Amino acid sequence: MTSSEIKTTAPERLARNRDPTRTKERILQVAIREFSKNGLDGARVEQIAKQAEVNMRMIYHYFENKEKLYVAALERVYSDVRQAELSLDIENLRPEMAFRTLIRFTFDHFQSKTDLVSLVMGENMLQARYLKQSQLVPQMTNRLREAVSATLKRGQDSGQFREDIDPQQFWLTMFSLCWVPVSNRYTLSWTLQTDLQDSAWKEQTKLHIEDVLLNYLLC
């Protein structure tokens, strides 16, 4: 029997559940997986409670209801990517290297965090109804937008980048090029008869996206 197959004992569960921070985090991580897999309508609080090894009353204590738990899950996946982007500290890198770093990170993050992709695709189907309840997500995105704009301006001031570049359009283009190979990986793999999940293909695609975007930026 492997360690992952060993069931948590009742005393261990009790000890863990006495730590509010750890318990809330465990619930949230399970909820992210469940909402990513089944969407808001398909996910069940009972299943989340079972996998998080808590009772349903505890979920309602921390998150009030299923919809607020879903909003918390959305905020967490957005927060994870925004914080990681900001930790790259692109404003203190040379402009060209700053954007190469951001492009590579974005591609790799989307490839490794498929829960983020699935959750956001599901929320798009709901026309961002629940994301609009979050003020945190726009605030975090504004900080990234400021960092991208400042880095772009440094490159323009030095004569390295073109002057006619809209920072928001540039970021959106980068986002789209890195997003589609993950969000459409199954359909594109079949229609193109190419395995978009092949590690060599992903590395080649990342370098291609980097070249496309940098050739656009450079004078």
N, C-alpha and C positions, 0 to 999 in steps of 0.2 A: 504493500500500500504506500502510495506516495504521500508527501506532506500535504499536497493540495486536496487529497481525498480524505484526510482525517477531519472529522467533524469537530467543530468547536464545542467544548463542553459547556454545560449550563453555568457553572461558576465563572468560566472564562467570558462567556457572553455577558454575564451580570457585571463583571469588572469593567469590560469595555463600554457597556452602556451607561456606566456611572460617569464616564468622561464625555460631557456634552459636545465638546469640540470634535472629538474623534467620531462620536456617534452621528452627528450631523453630517460630517464629511463622508462617512461611509454610506449613509442614505443618499447623499447627493451623487456620489460616484455610481452607485447602482442605478439611480434614476436616469443619469445621463445615458447609460447603456440601454436601459429599457425604452426611453423615449426615442433614442436613435434607431433602435431596432423596430419598434412598433408604432411610433408616432404618438401624439397626445391621446387620440381616441383609443388606440389599441393597447397602450400601456395600462397595467393594472396596479393599483396601490398595494393590493394584496401580494402580488408577485415581488414588488419592490421591497416590501417589508420582510418577506420570506428570505430573499437573497441578502438583504442587509442584516438579517438576524435581529430584527426589532419587531415590536408589535405596531400595529397600524396607529394606535393612539399616539405613539411617540412621533410618527411622521407628521400627524396633524398638529402635534404640539410645536414642532419646529417650523413647519411650513404652512400650516392652517388648512390647505386644501391641495388637491391634485394640480390645479392650474398654477398656483403659486410655486409649487415644487417644480413645475415645468419651466416657469420663468426663471427660477433660480438655476436650473440646469442650463438654460440658454445663456444666462449671464456668466456662468462659470466657463463655458467653452469659449465665449468671446473674451473673457478676462484672461484666460490662459494664453491665447494667441497675442492679445494686445500687450500683455506684460512681457512676454518673450520678445516681441518685436522691439519694444522700448529698451529692453536690456541689451540689445545689440549696440546701443549707443551710437547710432549712425551719424549723429551730429558731430562726433569727435573722430570720424574716419575721413580719409580723403574722399571727395564726392564720388568718384568712379567706384572705388572699393566699397563705399557705403552702400551703393545701390546693388552692386554685385552680391554683397553680403545679405541684403534684404531679400533679393530675388531668390537666392539659394535657400534661405531660411523658409520663405513662404512656400516654396515648392515642397520642401522636405516636411514641413509641418502639416500641410494638407494631406500628404501621402501617409503620414504616420497617425494622424488624428482623424480617422474616418468618422468617428462619432460627431465631430464638429460638422463635417460635410453633410451627414445624414440629417442632423438636427436642423441645420439652416435650410436645407432643401425642403424639409417638412414644414418649417415655419413660413417659407415662401408660398407653399400651397395654401396656408392659412392667411396669406396676405399680410404677414407680420403683425397679426392681431395681438399676439402676446408679447412680442418683442417691443411693441410700442408702449408697453407698461413699464419698460426699463429706461431710466434716465442714465444709468451707469454705462451702457453700451455706447451711446453717442459721445459721452464725455471722454471715454477711453479712446475712441476713434479720433476725436479732435486732437488729442495729444500726438497721435501718430501722424495725422495730417500736418500738424505744425512741424514735426521733425522732418518729414519728406519735403515740405516746402522750403525749410531752412537749408537743407542739404542741396536741393536743386538750385537755390539762389547762390550758394557758395560756388557751385560748378559753373553757373552762368557768369558770376562776377570774375571768375578766373579765366573766362574765355574757353572753358573746356566743354560746356554744354550749350546747346542751342538756346536762343532767347524765347522762342515761340512755343514753350511747353507749358501746358496747364498741369499743375501738380496733381489735382484730383483725377484728371483723365489718365495721367501716367500711372497713378496707383491703381485705378480701376482696370486698366489694361493688364498690368502685372498680375493683379488678383485673378482676372479672367483666364489668362494663359496658364496660371498655376492651378486653378480650380477645376477646369473642364476635364483634364486627364483623370481626375479622381471622381468627380460627380457623374461622369458619363463613361466610366471605365468599362463597364460590362457591355453596354450597347456599342461603344466605339471599338472594343476588342473584336466584337463579332462583325460589325460592318466593314472594318478595315482589315479583318483577318490578321490582326496583330495583337499580341498579348500586351496590353497596356500595364499589366502588373509585373512584367518581367523586369528584373533589377537593371539589366543593361539598357533596356529601352528607356526606363525612367531616368537614368543618369544622362543618356544622350538627349532626352527631351529637356531636362533641366538646363543643360549647356546651351541648347538651341534657344530656349526662352531668354536666357541671359544674354546671348549674342544679339538677338532681335531687339531687345529693350535697350541695350547699351549702344547699339548702332543708331538707334533712334535718338538717343540723348546726345551723343557726341557730335561736335561740329565737323 
